[in-house]
Amino acid sequence: MKLLVTGSAGFIGSNLVEYLLTTFDDIEIISVDKLDYSGHKINLKNLPGGINSDRHKLIVGSICDPELIEQIAGEGIDGIINVAAHTHVDRAYYYPGLFIENNIEGPLNLLNAVEKHKIGRMLQVSTDEVYGATTPDKPFDETAPLRPGNYYASSKAAADLYISAAVNSKKIDAVVIRGTNNYGPRQYPEKLIPFFTRRIVQGKQIPIYGDGEQLRDWLHVKDFCRAIWTVFTKGVAGEIYNAGASNHVSNKELSLKMLGILDADPQLIKHVDDRPGHDVCYAIDSTKITDLGWSPVADFETGLRETVMWFKDNREWIETIKEKSDANPVNHEFFANHYKNRL
C-alpha cells in the first residue's frame, strides 16, 4: 500500500509515519510537509531506513499547492491521511487567514485529487474542539452540532463539512477522525506540556490561563496513531469517529503533576490573564471507534512522566527547533503580542 501522509514532519504526523513504517512491512509512504513553524526534518530522523528510503520519501511542499498534489496523485497512491494543519489556538487569534489557507484550502486540494484520480480513501484528522465547550458528564457524540469557539476550531469544522459535502455530492471515499488533546514526544515547544517542561527546568514561572480549572482530555499520541489507522482501515466511508481517552485533567492539576515529576516548587505557577474565548472543557463520546476495536492503552501517569522526561532530556531536539523558531520574525511578533503581559 502506498500512502500520502501530509504534515508528516510535525508532532502527530511524524509519530504516525514512524508507527506505520515500524508496524507494517507492506506500507510505503510519501510524506509532504512544508516545514513551516511546527514542522522539522529532525522529527523524521529516526525512521527505519532514514528520512528518504525505499519505503519513505519526504517532499518539502504544501498541500495548498494544487500542482504538487496533482503530481503526487498522478503517480499513483492508494490513500491519503491528512495531518497537515495549523493547530495553535493562540496563533489563530492573531493570524486567522493562515488557518483558512492551511486548514480549509489545503484539504480541498486533496479532495480534488481523490476525486480526479479515484484514490481509494482519504482520512482527515480533525479535533474535538469543533463541538465547542461542554462538561465531562455531557460528552458529544459524532451527531452533535458543530459550535467551534475559536478560529482554529472553526477552520477544522469547515474542512470537516467540505469533506461531508464531497462524500455526498462526488461519492468519494473519505472519513474524519476527531481527537482530543494529544501528548507525547516531539510536540512543538509552544504547546502546554513541552512549554511548561522547559520553563520548569529553567526555574522560570509557568503561566496558567485564568484559574487553571480548564479541563482537557489527554490522549497519548501513540494511541491516537492507532486510532487513525483503525479508522482508515475499518471506518465506514462518509463517517466521523471521535477518539478520546476519557482522561480529563485541569490545566492546574496537570501543572502540579509536571512540577512533581521534575521535583520543582509549586510556587512557579503564575496565574495570568485568560486567553480570549477560552473553552472551559471539551468532552467526546468514543463509543463509535471502540466498536471498531480501538481503545487507548497508555497509562496517563506513566505517559506524562515519560513525555516530560523526554523533553527534559532531549535538549538537542529543543535547541534545533528553537533555532529555527528564532529565525522566523513572525514567531517574535506572536510571542511579543501574546505573552507581553503573561510572562
Beta strands, then each sheet from edge to edge (+ up, - down):
strand 1: 2-6
strand 2: 28-33
strand 3: 56-60
strand 4: 79-82
strand 5: 121-127
strand 6: 174-179
strand 7: 181-183
strand 8: 206-209
strand 9: 215-220
strand 10: 240-243
strand 11: 248-250
strand 12: 269-272
sheet 1: 3+ 2+ 1+ 4+ 5+ 6+ 10+
sheet 2: 7+ 9+ 11-
sheet 3: 8+ 12+
end
